[in-house]
Amino acid sequence: LKKERQFDMDEIIVGNSKQLYEKLWGIKDIYIYGAKTIGRKIYTCIESFGINVQGFMVSNRYDNCNMLFGKEVYRIEDYNKKIECLVLAVNENVLWQTRDELLRYNINKLIIVSPFFNLEESIRNLSSKCKISNKSYMGEQLQLIADETSSIIIDDYTIINNRCVIKAFNNSHIHIHEGCMLDKDVLISADNMSEVNINDAVSIGYKSKLVALDNSLVNIKSKCKLLEQSNITSRKKSDILFKEEVLLGRYGIISTYNSAKINIGTKTTIYDYVYMVSEKSNITIDKECMLSYYIKLSVGSHRIKNIKTKEEITKRVPIVIGNNVWIGIDVTILSGCNIEDGSIVGAASVVNNNIPENSTCAGNTAKVLRNEVEWIR
């Protein structure tokens, strides 16, 4: 430990996630040294705090990938800039040897992760604007984090299971109303003037994510049910609204971006593996609709340009689905479609035009087969 230093370096050893969070808070330039199992676990832990990791560092002596979790993996021997903070996350067999080697590099703060690091510590770092009801239940290993500009409010009789992460930053707000239930490993995040509002008696399944970023809104009304690994993300002045008693099945992806909106009406049910994305446009599904498995709805999620003029020609006309519409398995609904009240769309159809009320349609592309029909759930 008395190896000669070439640069002034502040060294700290941390043994649990709470200590790591406290030492990293407020630092913007953070890298992790180590891209194997321990480094990956520490990356996941840091990101769950709402703290951004710039990338990974490794030695060019070892065979490592060039990208990890979407972050670049740098060879420290080739990196010539000063590093504000480096988190050393390697196994005990090479820990002190690696630490000695790092003394030759220009590192302002070196945080050494103990081989006995405990990821199971709970973290509560809440602003004065936060309010957590004494009548709510909090499981183990929770992370509740809000800076002084933001708030987290959790009302009575809410049940939050183990390892959930709830975080609000930069004038953002999260409100979980009375009687909600969050299963294990749920992530709820609001950042940069955004809001997540979860109303009374909402149930959110295992490993689901609700994220609002950059002046956006996610609003889940009363008695909705989101099954496991639902992924709801609203970004850049966009909104997602579930009205009362909506069911979202497992592994669903619902995303808005760039001033887009998605509205889902009361008592609509959407089964597993839905993919619903809107950019700079809207998707509206009215009340009491039934969407089967593997449904895809997309407006403007990829940009198309004219080669000669460079003009963007992406079609961003809203999708509108009326009341009491039944959509069969593996259906794709494209930009500009209007499916009117009481209609039925057959399995594996591709819809790229309007479907009149109380009709059935099917095919690729979908054609109207019958009129004046009604269906019963």
C-alpha positions as CSV (number, residue, x, y, z in Angstrom):
1,L,0.0,0.0,0.0
2,K,3.0,2.3,0.1
3,K,3.7,2.1,-3.6
4,E,5.2,5.4,-4.9
5,R,2.6,7.6,-6.5
6,Q,3.1,9.6,-9.7
7,F,0.0,11.8,-9.1
8,D,-2.0,13.1,-6.1
9,M,-4.9,10.7,-5.6
10,D,-7.7,10.4,-3.0
11,E,-8.3,6.8,-2.1
12,I,-11.4,5.4,-0.4
13,I,-12.6,1.9,0.3
14,V,-16.3,1.1,0.2
15,G,-18.1,-1.9,1.6
16,N,-21.7,-1.4,0.7
17,S,-24.0,0.4,-1.7
18,K,-24.8,3.2,0.8
19,Q,-21.2,4.1,1.2
20,L,-20.7,3.9,-2.6
21,Y,-23.6,6.2,-3.2
22,E,-22.3,8.8,-0.7
23,K,-18.8,8.8,-2.2
24,L,-20.1,9.2,-5.8
25,W,-22.8,11.8,-5.3
26,G,-22.1,15.0,-7.2
27,I,-19.3,13.5,-9.3
28,K,-20.0,13.7,-13.1
29,D,-16.9,12.0,-14.6
30,I,-17.1,8.4,-13.3
31,Y,-15.5,5.3,-14.8
32,I,-15.4,1.7,-13.6
33,Y,-12.1,-0.2,-13.8
34,G,-13.1,-3.8,-14.5
35,A,-15.5,-5.3,-17.1
36,K,-16.0,-8.7,-15.6
37,T,-18.6,-9.9,-13.2
38,I,-17.8,-7.5,-10.3
39,G,-17.5,-4.5,-12.6
40,R,-20.9,-5.3,-14.2
41,K,-22.6,-5.6,-10.8
42,I,-21.1,-2.3,-9.6
43,Y,-22.2,-0.6,-12.9
44,T,-25.8,-1.8,-12.3
45,C,-25.7,-0.6,-8.7
46,I,-24.4,2.9,-9.6
47,E,-26.9,3.4,-12.4
48,S,-29.7,2.5,-10.1
49,F,-28.7,5.5,-8.0
50,G,-29.5,7.8,-10.9
51,I,-25.7,8.5,-11.3
52,N,-24.3,8.2,-14.8
53,V,-21.2,6.1,-15.6
54,Q,-19.2,7.5,-18.5
55,G,-17.6,4.1,-19.4
56,F,-15.3,1.3,-18.3
57,M,-11.5,1.0,-18.0
58,V,-9.4,-2.1,-18.5
59,S,-5.8,-3.0,-19.2
60,N,-4.8,-3.9,-22.7
61,R,-3.1,-7.0,-21.3
62,Y,-6.5,-8.6,-21.1
63,D,-9.1,-9.7,-23.7
64,N,-12.1,-7.5,-23.1
65,C,-15.0,-6.3,-25.2
66,N,-15.1,-2.8,-26.7
67,M,-18.7,-2.0,-25.5
68,L,-20.5,-2.9,-22.4
69,F,-24.1,-1.8,-21.4
70,G,-23.9,0.6,-24.3
71,K,-20.7,2.3,-22.7
72,E,-17.3,2.3,-24.3
73,V,-14.6,0.1,-22.7
74,Y,-11.3,2.1,-22.7
75,R,-7.7,0.7,-22.4
76,I,-6.2,2.7,-19.6
77,E,-2.7,2.6,-21.1
78,D,-4.1,4.6,-24.1
79,Y,-6.2,7.0,-22.1
80,N,-4.4,10.4,-21.8
81,K,-7.0,12.5,-20.0
82,K,-7.3,13.1,-16.2
83,I,-10.0,10.9,-14.6
84,E,-12.1,12.6,-12.0
85,C,-13.2,9.3,-10.4
86,L,-12.4,5.7,-11.0
87,V,-14.2,2.9,-9.2
88,L,-11.9,-0.2,-8.9
89,A,-14.1,-3.3,-9.1
90,V,-12.1,-6.5,-9.5
91,N,-11.8,-9.7,-7.6
92,E,-9.6,-10.1,-4.5
93,N,-6.9,-12.1,-6.3
94,V,-5.8,-9.0,-8.3
95,L,-7.2,-6.2,-6.2
96,W,-4.0,-4.8,-4.6
97,Q,-1.8,-5.5,-7.6
98,T,-4.3,-3.5,-9.8
99,R,-4.5,-0.7,-7.3
100,D,-0.7,-0.4,-7.3
101,E,-0.6,-0.3,-11.1
102,L,-3.2,2.5,-11.1
103,L,-1.0,4.8,-9.1
104,R,0.9,5.8,-12.2
105,Y,-2.3,7.3,-13.9
106,N,-3.8,10.7,-13.4
107,I,-6.8,9.8,-11.3
108,N,-8.3,12.4,-8.9
109,K,-10.3,9.9,-6.7
110,L,-9.9,6.1,-6.6
111,I,-12.8,4.3,-5.0
112,I,-11.9,0.7,-4.1
113,V,-14.7,-1.7,-3.9
114,S,-14.2,-4.2,-1.1
115,P,-14.2,-7.9,-2.1
116,F,-16.9,-8.3,0.6
117,F,-19.1,-5.5,-0.9
118,N,-22.7,-5.8,0.2
119,L,-25.3,-4.9,-2.5
120,E,-28.2,-5.4,-0.1
121,E,-28.1,-2.1,1.8
122,S,-31.2,0.0,1.5
123,I,-30.8,3.7,0.6
124,R,-33.0,6.6,1.5
125,N,-31.8,10.0,0.5
126,L,-34.9,12.1,0.3
127,S,-35.6,15.9,0.0
128,S,-37.7,17.9,2.4
129,K,-40.5,17.7,-0.2
130,C,-40.9,14.0,0.2
131,K,-43.6,12.2,2.2
132,I,-43.6,8.5,2.9
133,S,-46.7,7.3,4.8
134,N,-46.1,5.3,8.0
135,K,-49.0,3.1,6.9
136,S,-47.1,1.9,3.8
137,Y,-44.9,-1.2,3.7
138,M,-41.3,-1.0,2.4
139,G,-39.4,-4.2,1.5
140,E,-35.7,-4.8,1.8
141,Q,-32.9,-3.3,-0.3
142,L,-35.0,-0.4,-1.5
143,Q,-33.5,2.8,-3.0
144,L,-35.6,5.9,-2.6
145,I,-33.7,9.0,-3.9
146,A,-34.9,12.5,-4.5
147,D,-32.8,15.7,-4.7
148,E,-33.8,18.9,-3.1
149,T,-35.7,20.1,-6.1
150,S,-37.9,17.0,-6.4
151,S,-40.4,14.9,-4.4
152,I,-41.5,11.3,-3.8
153,I,-44.9,10.9,-2.2
154,I,-46.1,7.5,-1.1
155,D,-49.6,7.3,0.4
156,D,-51.2,5.0,2.9
157,Y,-51.4,1.2,2.5
158,T,-49.0,1.1,-0.4
159,I,-46.9,-2.1,-0.6
160,I,-43.4,-1.9,-2.2
161,N,-41.6,-5.2,-2.5
162,N,-37.8,-5.9,-2.2
163,R,-35.2,-4.2,-4.4
164,C,-37.4,-1.5,-5.9
165,V,-35.8,1.7,-7.1
166,I,-37.8,5.0,-7.0
167,K,-35.9,8.2,-7.9
168,A,-36.7,11.8,-8.8
169,F,-34.2,14.5,-9.9
170,N,-34.2,18.0,-11.3
171,N,-37.6,19.4,-10.5
172,S,-39.4,16.1,-10.9
173,H,-42.1,14.4,-8.9
174,I,-43.3,10.9,-8.2
175,H,-46.7,10.2,-6.5
176,I,-47.7,6.7,-5.6
177,H,-51.3,6.8,-4.3
178,E,-53.2,4.8,-1.7
179,G,-53.3,1.0,-1.9
180,C,-50.8,0.4,-4.8
181,M,-48.6,-2.7,-5.0
182,L,-45.2,-2.8,-6.5
183,D,-43.6,-6.2,-7.0
184,K,-39.8,-6.9,-6.7
185,D,-37.3,-5.0,-8.8
186,V,-39.6,-2.3,-10.1
187,L,-38.0,0.9,-11.3
188,I,-39.8,4.2,-11.2
189,S,-37.8,7.2,-12.4
190,A,-38.5,10.9,-13.2
191,D,-35.9,13.3,-14.3
192,N,-35.7,16.9,-15.6
193,M,-39.1,18.4,-14.9
194,S,-41.0,15.2,-15.3
195,E,-43.8,13.4,-13.4
196,V,-44.8,9.9,-12.7
197,N,-48.3,9.6,-11.1
198,I,-49.6,6.2,-10.0
199,N,-53.2,6.4,-8.8
200,D,-55.1,4.3,-6.2
201,A,-54.9,0.5,-6.2
202,V,-52.5,0.1,-9.1
203,S,-50.6,-3.1,-9.3
204,I,-47.2,-3.2,-11.0
205,G,-45.4,-6.5,-11.8
206,Y,-42.0,-7.9,-11.3
207,K,-39.1,-6.0,-13.0
208,S,-41.4,-3.4,-14.6
209,K,-40.1,0.1,-15.5
210,L,-41.9,3.4,-15.5
211,V,-39.7,6.3,-16.7
212,A,-40.4,9.9,-17.5
213,L,-37.6,12.1,-18.8
214,D,-37.2,15.7,-20.0
215,N,-40.5,17.4,-19.2
216,S,-42.6,14.3,-19.7
217,L,-45.5,12.6,-17.9
218,V,-46.5,9.0,-17.1
219,N,-50.0,8.9,-15.5
220,I,-51.5,5.5,-14.5
221,K,-55.1,5.8,-13.3
222,S,-56.8,3.8,-10.6
223,K,-57.1,0.0,-10.6
224,C,-54.7,-0.5,-13.5
225,K,-52.7,-3.7,-13.6
226,L,-49.2,-3.9,-15.2
227,L,-47.9,-7.4,-15.4
228,E,-44.2,-8.5,-15.1
229,Q,-41.5,-6.7,-17.1
230,S,-43.7,-4.0,-18.5
231,N,-41.6,-1.1,-19.9
232,I,-43.2,2.3,-20.1
233,T,-41.0,5.3,-21.1
234,S,-42.0,8.9,-21.9
235,R,-39.3,11.2,-23.1
236,K,-38.8,14.8,-24.4
237,K,-42.2,16.6,-23.7
238,S,-44.3,13.5,-24.1
239,D,-47.2,11.9,-22.3
240,I,-48.4,8.4,-21.5
241,L,-51.9,8.0,-19.9
242,F,-53.6,4.8,-18.8
243,K,-57.2,5.5,-17.8
244,E,-59.0,3.4,-15.1
245,E,-58.7,-0.5,-15.0
246,V,-56.4,-0.9,-17.9
247,L,-54.5,-4.3,-18.1
248,L,-51.1,-4.4,-19.7
249,G,-49.6,-7.9,-20.2
250,R,-46.1,-9.2,-19.7
251,Y,-43.1,-7.8,-21.5
252,G,-45.0,-4.9,-23.0
253,I,-43.1,-1.9,-24.4
254,I,-44.9,1.4,-24.6
255,S,-42.9,4.5,-25.5
256,T,-43.3,8.1,-26.5
257,Y,-40.7,10.5,-27.7
258,N,-40.5,14.1,-29.0
259,S,-43.9,15.7,-28.0
260,A,-45.8,12.4,-28.6
261,K,-48.8,11.1,-26.7
262,I,-50.3,7.6,-26.0
263,N,-53.7,7.4,-24.4
264,I,-55.3,4.1,-23.4
265,G,-59.0,4.1,-22.4
266,T,-60.9,2.7,-19.5
267,K,-61.1,-1.2,-19.1
268,T,-59.0,-1.8,-22.2
269,T,-56.9,-5.0,-22.0
270,I,-53.6,-5.4,-23.8
271,Y,-52.0,-8.9,-23.6
272,D,-48.3,-9.9,-23.7
273,Y,-45.6,-8.6,-25.9
274,V,-47.2,-5.4,-27.2
275,Y,-45.0,-3.0,-28.9
276,M,-46.4,0.5,-29.0
277,V,-44.2,3.5,-30.0
278,S,-45.0,7.1,-31.0
279,E,-42.6,9.9,-32.0
280,K,-43.9,13.4,-32.7
281,S,-47.5,12.0,-33.0
282,N,-50.3,10.3,-31.0
283,I,-51.7,6.9,-30.5
284,T,-55.2,6.7,-29.0
285,I,-57.0,3.5,-27.9
286,D,-60.5,4.2,-26.5
287,K,-62.4,2.3,-23.8
288,E,-63.1,-1.5,-23.5
289,C,-60.9,-2.6,-26.3
290,M,-59.2,-6.0,-26.3
291,L,-55.7,-6.4,-27.9
292,S,-54.3,-9.9,-28.1
293,Y,-50.7,-11.0,-28.0
294,Y,-47.8,-9.6,-30.1
295,I,-49.6,-6.5,-31.3
296,K,-47.5,-3.7,-32.9
297,L,-48.5,-0.1,-33.3
298,S,-45.9,2.4,-34.5
299,V,-46.0,6.0,-35.6
300,G,-42.7,7.7,-36.7
301,S,-40.3,5.5,-34.7
302,H,-37.8,5.6,-37.6
303,R,-36.9,8.5,-39.8
304,I,-37.1,8.4,-43.6
305,K,-35.5,11.1,-45.9
306,N,-35.6,11.9,-49.5
307,I,-32.1,11.1,-50.9
308,K,-32.0,14.2,-53.2
309,T,-33.6,16.9,-51.1
310,K,-32.8,15.5,-47.7
311,E,-36.3,16.3,-46.7
312,E,-37.8,14.1,-44.0
313,I,-40.8,12.2,-45.3
314,T,-41.5,10.1,-42.3
315,K,-45.3,9.4,-42.0
316,R,-46.4,10.6,-38.5
317,V,-50.2,10.6,-38.8
318,P,-51.9,9.5,-35.5
319,I,-53.3,6.0,-34.9
320,V,-56.9,6.1,-33.5
321,I,-58.7,3.0,-32.3
322,G,-62.3,3.5,-31.2
323,N,-64.4,2.0,-28.4
324,N,-64.9,-1.8,-28.1
325,V,-62.4,-2.9,-30.8
326,W,-61.0,-6.4,-30.8
327,I,-57.6,-6.9,-32.3
328,G,-56.4,-10.5,-32.9
329,I,-53.0,-12.0,-32.3
330,D,-49.9,-10.7,-34.2
331,V,-51.5,-7.7,-35.8
332,T,-49.5,-4.7,-37.0
333,I,-51.2,-1.3,-37.2
334,L,-49.4,1.4,-39.1
335,S,-49.4,5.2,-39.0
336,G,-52.6,7.0,-40.1
337,C,-55.0,4.1,-39.3
338,N,-58.5,4.8,-37.8
339,I,-60.2,1.7,-36.6
340,E,-63.7,2.7,-35.7
341,D,-66.0,1.5,-32.8
342,G,-67.0,-2.2,-32.5
343,S,-64.7,-3.5,-35.2
344,I,-62.7,-6.8,-35.3
345,V,-59.2,-7.2,-36.8
346,G,-58.2,-10.7,-37.7
347,A,-55.0,-12.5,-36.6
348,A,-51.7,-11.6,-38.4
349,S,-53.3,-8.7,-40.3
350,V,-51.4,-5.6,-41.4
351,V,-53.6,-2.5,-41.2
352,N,-52.6,0.6,-43.2
353,N,-56.0,2.2,-43.8
354,N,-59.2,3.1,-42.1
355,I,-61.7,0.4,-40.9
356,P,-65.3,1.4,-40.6
357,E,-67.4,0.7,-37.4
358,N,-68.9,-2.7,-36.6
359,S,-66.9,-4.4,-39.4
360,T,-64.4,-7.3,-39.6
361,C,-61.2,-7.1,-41.5
362,A,-58.2,-9.4,-42.1
363,G,-55.2,-9.8,-44.4
364,N,-52.0,-8.2,-45.5
365,T,-53.0,-5.5,-46.2
366,A,-56.2,-5.8,-44.2
367,K,-59.5,-5.7,-46.2
368,V,-63.1,-5.3,-44.9
369,L,-64.8,-8.7,-44.9
370,R,-68.2,-8.0,-43.2
371,N,-70.2,-5.1,-42.0
372,E,-72.8,-4.7,-39.3
373,V,-71.3,-7.1,-36.8
374,E,-70.8,-6.9,-33.0
375,W,-68.7,-9.0,-30.7
376,I,-69.0,-9.9,-27.0
377,R,-65.9,-10.2,-24.7
